[in-house]
Amino acid sequence: MLRFPRSHIRTHSWKCLVLHSARRIGPRLNRRSIKGETGVAYWRTQNVGNIRVRMVEYTAGYKADHWCSKGHILLCVEGQLETELQDGRRITLRPGMSYQVADGMEAHRSSTASGAKLFIVD
């Protein structure tokens, strides 16, 4: 379980970060496909103790089929991801941007018109 002290969803720009280490996780791990309401998400997952580390690729037109209340730390590596919060707010991630949300804090669901690749820790 990810916990952040009285944390609300926040975005950060990491444009100066070299993403080579985040990209390395992808090729070594088996790919699992998860269908959304539309489109598909491809997960490459590695578990480190009770922490799950994923490189997730969303196809163009992907939209999640559920509201998620799990905590995550997301870094957008490629493309653009739209995250809708259940209260109606929207967040757009572009390459080099990240956000974190704590377990049970703010239900969210994601979509992408053009496709996206994310590095996710939860």
Backbone as JSON, one array per atom type, in Angstrom:
{
  "sequence": "MLRFPRSHIRTHSWKCLVLHSARRIGPRLNRRSIKGETGVAYWRTQNVGNIRVRMVEYTAGYKADHWCSKGHILLCVEGQLETELQDGRRITLRPGMSYQVADGMEAHRSSTASGAKLFIVD",
  "N": [[0.83, -1.17, 0.0], [0.65, 2.15, -0.94], [1.39, 5.08, 0.76], [0.97, 8.46, 1.38], [1.7, 11.32, 3.25], [-1.11, 13.1, 4.02], [-1.53, 13.65, 1.33], [-2.42, 14.95, -1.82], [-3.33, 14.56, -5.24], [-0.65, 15.38, -7.34], [1.28, 17.02, -9.85], [4.43, 16.78, -11.6], [7.25, 18.08, -13.32], [9.7, 16.37, -15.07], [11.52, 16.82, -17.05], [14.26, 17.09, -17.39], [15.24, 14.66, -16.64], [16.99, 11.73, -17.45], [15.72, 9.12, -19.27], [16.58, 6.53, -19.75], [17.02, 4.4, -17.88], [14.41, 3.85, -17.01], [13.29, 2.85, -19.33], [14.58, 0.44, -19.69], [13.32, -1.58, -18.26], [11.28, -2.69, -19.79], [11.92, -4.57, -22.14], [12.86, -7.0, -20.95], [10.85, -8.31, -19.56], [7.88, -10.36, -19.43], [5.06, -9.62, -21.43], [1.82, -8.54, -20.65], [-1.55, -8.35, -21.62], [-4.21, -6.07, -21.12], [-7.51, -5.41, -21.44], [-9.25, -2.39, -22.06], [-12.13, -0.21, -21.64], [-12.18, 0.78, -24.16], [-9.58, 0.04, -26.47], [-6.26, -1.22, -25.53], [-4.12, -2.05, -22.8], [-0.74, -2.73, -22.31], [1.13, -4.47, -20.08], [4.27, -4.68, -18.47], [5.64, -6.16, -15.85], [7.29, -6.0, -12.7], [7.77, -7.28, -9.54], [8.8, -5.99, -6.48], [9.4, -6.91, -3.5], [6.67, -5.8, -1.68], [6.05, -3.94, -3.56], [4.97, -2.96, -6.72], [6.33, -2.61, -9.89], [5.93, -1.17, -13.0], [6.06, -1.04, -16.58], [3.97, 0.43, -18.71], [2.19, 0.27, -21.67], [-0.13, 2.04, -23.5], [-2.54, 1.64, -25.99], [-3.47, 3.65, -28.85], [-6.48, 5.4, -28.4], [-7.2, 4.16, -26.05], [-9.22, 3.64, -23.14], [-9.8, 3.45, -19.75], [-11.7, 0.88, -18.12], [-12.8, 1.18, -15.63], [-13.05, 2.87, -12.42], [-10.28, 3.73, -10.53], [-8.92, 3.33, -7.29], [-6.53, 2.88, -6.21], [-3.26, 3.66, -5.0], [-0.66, 5.31, -6.82], [2.5, 6.02, -8.41], [3.27, 7.76, -11.2], [5.11, 8.09, -14.21], [5.3, 9.7, -17.2], [6.56, 8.45, -20.11], [6.42, 8.34, -22.89], [4.25, 9.76, -25.4], [0.87, 10.85, -24.6], [-1.16, 11.13, -21.76], [-4.39, 11.2, -20.46], [-5.9, 11.86, -17.42], [-8.75, 11.39, -15.6], [-10.36, 12.6, -12.79], [-12.63, 11.46, -10.29], [-14.09, 13.54, -9.27], [-14.36, 15.23, -11.36], [-12.18, 16.79, -12.2], [-9.4, 17.09, -14.51], [-6.31, 15.79, -15.65], [-3.44, 16.17, -17.59], [-0.79, 14.29, -18.76], [2.41, 14.57, -20.15], [5.41, 13.56, -21.94], [8.01, 13.2, -19.58], [6.63, 14.21, -17.43], [5.09, 13.67, -14.21], [2.84, 12.13, -11.8], [1.55, 11.63, -8.5], [-0.62, 9.7, -6.51], [-2.3, 8.84, -3.55], [-3.3, 5.74, -1.95], [-6.76, 5.22, -1.92], [-7.35, 7.95, -1.96], [-8.13, 9.67, -4.2], [-10.27, 8.79, -6.6], [-9.66, 7.66, -9.9], [-9.38, 7.55, -13.51], [-7.93, 6.57, -16.6], [-7.12, 7.65, -19.95], [-6.21, 7.73, -23.43], [-5.77, 9.41, -26.44], [-3.85, 9.22, -28.44], [-2.06, 7.24, -27.67], [0.28, 6.02, -25.21], [3.17, 5.66, -23.07], [3.98, 4.57, -19.9], [5.8, 4.68, -16.84], [5.23, 3.06, -13.93], [4.76, 2.92, -10.43], [3.51, 1.08, -7.79]],
  "CA": [[0.0, 0.0, 0.0], [1.38, 3.41, -0.97], [0.79, 6.1, 1.61], [1.62, 9.76, 1.37], [1.08, 12.09, 4.33], [-2.09, 14.09, 3.6], [-1.18, 13.97, -0.05], [-3.4, 14.98, -2.88], [-2.66, 14.34, -6.52], [0.22, 16.49, -7.75], [2.08, 16.74, -11.04], [5.8, 17.27, -11.58], [7.95, 18.0, -14.59], [10.99, 15.71, -14.94], [12.06, 16.88, -18.4], [15.72, 16.95, -17.39], [15.57, 13.28, -16.27], [17.32, 10.8, -18.52], [14.77, 8.04, -19.08], [17.1, 5.24, -20.19], [16.82, 3.35, -16.89], [12.99, 3.48, -17.0], [12.99, 2.1, -20.55], [15.2, -0.88, -19.63], [12.46, -2.6, -17.64], [10.37, -3.25, -20.76], [12.24, -5.73, -22.98], [13.2, -8.22, -20.21], [9.72, -8.9, -18.85], [6.76, -10.8, -20.24], [4.02, -8.61, -21.64], [0.45, -8.96, -20.36], [-2.5, -7.39, -22.19], [-5.38, -5.78, -20.31], [-8.45, -4.65, -22.26], [-9.98, -1.3, -21.43], [-13.44, 0.01, -22.26], [-11.7, 0.77, -25.54], [-8.13, -0.09, -26.52], [-5.57, -2.23, -24.72], [-2.92, -1.68, -22.06], [0.24, -3.81, -22.23], [1.91, -4.33, -18.85], [5.48, -5.44, -18.16], [5.62, -5.96, -14.4], [8.28, -6.61, -11.82], [7.44, -7.06, -8.14], [9.95, -5.81, -5.6], [8.72, -7.0, -2.2], [5.25, -5.49, -1.86], [5.94, -2.85, -4.52], [4.86, -3.38, -8.12], [6.93, -1.66, -10.83], [5.42, -1.54, -14.33], [6.13, -0.22, -17.78], [2.66, 0.19, -19.31], [1.95, 0.91, -22.97], [-1.53, 2.16, -23.84], [-2.76, 1.83, -27.42], [-4.27, 4.82, -29.2], [-7.91, 5.19, -28.16], [-7.44, 3.44, -24.8], [-9.95, 4.25, -22.03], [-9.97, 2.48, -18.66], [-13.08, 0.42, -17.95], [-13.14, 1.25, -14.22], [-12.44, 3.9, -11.59], [-9.23, 3.13, -9.7], [-8.65, 4.06, -6.06], [-5.2, 2.45, -5.75], [-2.2, 4.67, -5.08], [0.37, 5.1, -7.85], [3.41, 7.06, -8.87], [3.33, 7.59, -12.66], [5.99, 8.93, -15.01], [5.01, 9.55, -18.62], [7.79, 8.27, -20.87], [6.11, 8.68, -24.28], [2.84, 10.0, -25.7], [0.11, 11.75, -23.74], [-2.17, 10.43, -20.99], [-5.41, 12.02, -19.79], [-6.44, 11.23, -16.23], [-9.97, 12.03, -15.12], [-10.66, 12.31, -11.4], [-14.07, 11.25, -10.13], [-14.74, 14.83, -8.98], [-14.46, 15.99, -12.61], [-10.91, 17.4, -12.64], [-8.65, 16.34, -15.52], [-4.86, 16.02, -15.65], [-2.77, 15.68, -18.8], [0.64, 14.01, -18.62], [3.22, 14.49, -21.36], [6.71, 12.98, -21.59], [8.78, 13.89, -18.56], [5.77, 14.64, -16.32], [4.65, 12.58, -13.34], [1.97, 12.47, -10.69], [1.36, 10.58, -7.51], [-1.89, 9.72, -5.78], [-2.24, 7.85, -2.49], [-4.39, 4.77, -1.87], [-8.03, 5.67, -1.4], [-7.49, 9.4, -1.87], [-8.87, 10.28, -5.3], [-10.54, 7.81, -7.65], [-9.21, 8.19, -11.18], [-9.32, 6.63, -14.64], [-7.06, 7.12, -17.62], [-7.4, 7.44, -21.37], [-5.26, 8.38, -24.34], [-6.2, 9.44, -27.84], [-2.74, 8.91, -29.34], [-1.19, 6.22, -27.11], [1.21, 6.51, -24.19], [3.97, 4.69, -22.33], [4.16, 5.07, -18.55], [6.53, 3.94, -15.81], [4.31, 3.15, -12.8], [5.11, 2.23, -9.2], [2.38, 1.02, -6.84]],
  "C": [[0.89, 1.24, 0.0], [0.66, 4.42, -0.1], [1.64, 7.35, 1.53], [0.95, 10.6, 2.44], [0.2, 13.2, 3.76], [-1.85, 14.57, 2.18], [-2.4, 14.0, -0.95], [-2.64, 14.82, -4.18], [-1.88, 15.59, -6.89], [0.96, 16.06, -9.01], [3.46, 17.35, -10.87], [6.36, 17.18, -12.98], [9.34, 17.42, -14.33], [11.72, 15.78, -16.28], [13.57, 16.7, -18.45], [16.16, 15.53, -17.06], [15.9, 12.45, -17.5], [16.51, 9.53, -18.29], [15.31, 6.65, -19.45], [16.85, 4.14, -19.17], [15.36, 2.92, -16.83], [12.65, 2.63, -18.21], [13.54, 0.68, -20.49], [14.3, -1.95, -19.05], [11.65, -3.35, -18.69], [10.79, -4.54, -21.44], [12.46, -7.03, -22.22], [12.01, -8.96, -19.64], [8.62, -9.33, -19.81], [5.68, -9.73, -20.3], [2.65, -9.22, -21.42], [-0.51, -7.92, -20.93], [-3.74, -7.3, -21.31], [-6.31, -4.91, -21.15], [-9.1, -3.55, -21.43], [-11.4, -1.26, -21.98], [-13.26, 0.09, -23.77], [-10.18, 0.64, -25.47], [-7.59, -1.13, -25.56], [-4.39, -1.59, -24.01], [-2.01, -2.91, -22.01], [1.14, -3.54, -21.04], [3.14, -5.21, -18.91], [5.75, -5.13, -16.7], [6.76, -6.67, -13.71], [7.86, -6.27, -10.4], [8.71, -7.01, -7.32], [9.38, -5.78, -4.19], [7.24, -6.75, -2.42], [5.02, -4.31, -2.8], [5.93, -3.41, -5.93], [5.41, -2.26, -9.0], [6.54, -2.1, -12.23], [5.83, -0.53, -15.38], [4.84, -0.56, -18.51], [2.56, 0.97, -20.61], [0.46, 0.87, -23.25], [-1.66, 2.38, -25.34], [-3.56, 3.11, -27.64], [-5.74, 4.49, -29.0], [-8.22, 4.45, -26.88], [-8.26, 4.29, -23.83], [-10.18, 3.17, -20.99], [-11.44, 2.13, -18.49], [-13.55, 0.5, -16.49], [-12.52, 2.5, -13.58], [-11.46, 3.2, -10.66], [-9.03, 3.98, -8.45], [-7.32, 3.64, -5.43], [-4.21, 3.6, -5.89], [-1.17, 4.3, -6.13], [1.33, 6.28, -7.87], [3.59, 6.79, -10.34], [4.33, 8.56, -13.25], [5.67, 8.66, -16.47], [6.33, 9.53, -19.39], [7.59, 8.7, -22.33], [4.62, 8.96, -24.4], [2.2, 10.98, -24.74], [-1.0, 10.96, -23.06], [-3.1, 11.44, -20.33], [-5.9, 11.24, -18.59], [-7.62, 12.06, -15.76], [-10.16, 11.63, -13.67], [-12.17, 12.24, -11.24], [-14.81, 12.55, -9.81], [-14.81, 15.74, -10.2], [-13.19, 16.66, -13.07], [-10.22, 16.48, -13.63], [-7.18, 16.77, -15.44], [-4.3, 15.43, -16.93], [-1.29, 15.5, -18.51], [1.26, 13.91, -20.0], [4.59, 13.95, -20.97], [7.49, 13.86, -20.62], [7.95, 14.39, -17.39], [5.36, 13.43, -15.5], [3.54, 13.08, -12.42], [1.96, 11.32, -9.72], [0.02, 10.81, -6.84], [-1.82, 8.58, -4.77], [-3.45, 6.91, -2.54], [-5.63, 5.42, -1.26], [-8.26, 7.17, -1.38], [-8.39, 9.99, -2.95], [-9.04, 9.26, -6.42], [-10.24, 8.45, -9.01], [-9.34, 7.11, -12.25], [-8.6, 7.35, -15.77], [-7.54, 6.8, -19.02], [-6.3, 8.12, -22.17], [-5.79, 8.3, -25.76], [-5.11, 8.89, -28.75], [-1.84, 7.77, -28.88], [-0.21, 6.83, -26.13], [1.99, 5.35, -23.6], [4.28, 5.32, -20.98], [5.02, 4.12, -17.73], [5.73, 4.15, -14.53], [4.82, 2.33, -11.61], [3.89, 2.26, -8.3], [2.5, -0.19, -5.93]]
}
